[in-house]
Amino acid sequence: MAEEKKETPRIAKIEVDRDACISVASCVDIAPEVFELDDEGKAVVKDPKGNPDDVILESAQSCPVNAVILYDEEGNKIWPA
């Protein structure tokens, strides 16, 4: 039986908790058009629409400390759940 793929919610806002960020840069590796590391080695959003929403969600989920926070158009938190 094939797995049903869940539809990725539309991401309207991306935040990075700079206090939580530990500079692993998995978000940058997965969504390099959205994230980059600043001079302190912390992740920052450079273009919130730089990659497709499913890639942005994957990049947020890859963060070992859940420092990437995603919201939908109504302001509801998508990730971390």
C-alpha positions in Angstrom: 0.0 0.0 0.0 1.5 3.3 -1.0 2.0 6.1 1.6 -0.2 9.1 1.1 1.9 12.3 0.9 0.8 15.1 3.1 0.4 18.5 1.5 2.9 21.0 2.9 1.2 24.0 4.5 1.8 27.4 2.9 4.6 29.1 4.8 3.9 32.8 5.4 6.6 33.7 8.0 10.0 32.3 9.0 11.8 33.1 12.2 15.1 32.0 13.6 15.6 31.8 17.4 19.1 33.2 17.5 19.5 32.2 21.2 18.7 28.6 20.3 20.7 28.4 17.1 23.9 26.4 17.5 25.4 27.0 14.0 24.9 23.4 12.6 23.7 25.0 9.3 21.5 22.1 8.2 18.9 24.7 7.3 21.5 26.4 5.0 22.5 23.1 3.5 18.9 22.2 2.6 17.5 25.6 1.7 20.5 27.8 0.7 18.3 30.3 -1.1 16.4 31.0 2.1 19.0 30.8 4.9 22.6 31.9 5.4 24.9 32.2 8.4 25.8 35.7 9.6 29.1 36.9 11.0 28.3 35.3 14.3 27.7 31.9 12.6 23.9 32.1 13.4 21.3 31.3 10.8 19.4 34.2 9.3 16.6 34.4 6.7 17.9 36.0 3.5 14.9 35.3 1.2 11.8 33.7 2.7 10.5 32.7 -0.7 13.9 31.5 -2.1 13.0 27.8 -2.0 9.7 25.9 -2.2 7.7 25.5 1.0 8.3 21.8 1.2 12.1 22.4 1.1 11.8 25.1 3.8 9.8 22.8 6.0 12.4 20.1 5.5 15.2 22.5 6.4 13.3 23.6 9.6 12.8 20.0 10.6 16.5 19.3 10.1 17.5 21.7 12.9 18.6 19.7 15.9 17.4 22.4 18.3 14.3 23.6 16.5 15.6 27.1 16.1 13.7 27.6 12.8 10.1 28.5 13.4 7.5 28.5 10.6 4.1 30.1 10.5 1.1 29.8 8.2 -0.9 32.7 6.7 -3.2 32.9 9.8 -0.2 33.1 12.1 -0.4 29.5 13.3 2.8 27.8 14.1 3.6 25.0 11.5 6.9 24.0 13.0 7.9 23.0 15.6 4.5 21.5 16.2 
